[in-house]
Amino acid sequence: MENRENDGISRRDFLISAGLAGGAAAAGPGALIGASAAPEAPQSKESPLLSEFQPKSMLHAKETRVPRARFPVIDVHNHVNDARTSEREQIPPAKILEIMDRSNIRQIVILTGAWGKRLQKVVDRMVNPYPDRFRVFTQIDWSRIDDPDFSRKMVEQIDDAVARGARGLKILKNLGLGVRDKTGELVAVDDPRLDPVWEECGRLGIPVSIHVSDPEAFFLPVDRFNERYEELIHNPNWSFYGDEYPSKQAILDARDRMFARHPGTTFIALHVATWPENLDYVSALLNRLPNVMVEFGAREAELGRQPRNSRKFFDKYQDRIMFGTDAVPPPYGNVTPQQIFGDKLYQIYCRFLETEDEYFDYAPAPTPPQGRWQIYGVGLPDSILRKVYYENAARLLKVKI
């Protein structure tokens, strides 16, 4: 214990000045039992609920405005005007292009393009009129999982999608967490029925953008120790805690086995391989499997709270990382404000990548939507910025910028 005698104030003098000696001391050692060391703060009727708590930082930190990316950008993870967007919710393409031009977004990849006639609508609305600005990926029809010739039908469906204009395949997180066959069992990510699909993508030279599992906190109890408690109580169906779901590790192990089985296919492991909280794991994955790339859509919050580690990650894997936002249009975007398509979203991403600013919001929202923390910029040099913003994606997608 630090010795305070040299400060000229003995422990007894301190206790007397604090009102804890004298009467209390005279009353004996048990006098303070059950007593509070300090009076409780008065409870005000104005005390906010946690959901209303919006503290303003007192940190006097540099604030750099980055209204436009320093170099052209290919956003490889976007859902604007996708096959799920109703006619009423469609954003006029001219308005999307205005936002893209202001932010220096040269091209957007619309990942959720579905298949067949629904895919054709996205191609006709977004790709054909603006071939240099938009690309679209197709998806798998899981409703046919129990068909005896499921594998062959999905290969044919992908061939048809590519003929219509699709330039990749997107896998949503329902693989491994929601898709079940007639046995009632979840379809595993490395299910052999999917092997012909991965092989066909490799033969066609199109990448597979794959999102399986979810943030680590989503697999833990939704209690006072869960750092994403607020997010999960507002979206209870995002919790995968319980015996009815496989563990996060089991899902990723199955995915990684599948990656290794198909070295001729390029996989984009979305959301920093779905484990940005564990960059050591992601690094080991990239070291082991050269056919895997990553992007960081909706995960700047995770990377930005570990800026030194993230900066090393960007430096080491600068040829394997692509820019993505996971942007979505309203009304779904209102549920996930860290992903609302617009100028503010791109400004935050650019500030994170281009500056060394400290302790700033990772989402255009009054309350941090994923967890109550702020982020720090990684300040990438131009040589790495070019690769992350567009060069890596242009090489993979065969795009000229």
Protein Blocks (a to p, Z undefined) as FASTA:
>chain_A
ZZfklnopafklmmmmnopghjlmmnojklmgoiafbdcddddfklccfklpccddfbdc
dddddfbcfbdcddfbdcehiaklcfklpccfklmmmmmmmnopabdcdfblogajllmm
mmmmmmmmmmmlbccdddddfklmmpmklmmmmmmmmmmmmmnopabdcddfkgoplpcc
fkopacdfklmklmmmmmmmmmnopacdddehjdfklmgccdfklmklmmmmmmmmlpcg
djkbccfklmmmmmmmmmmmmmmbccddehhlopaklmmlmmmmmmmmmkbccdfehilm
mmmmmmmlmmmmmmmmmmmcccdekiacdfklmmmmmlggcfklmmmmmmmmmmccehia
fbdcfbdfkbccddddehiafklmmmmmmmmmmmmnopaZZ
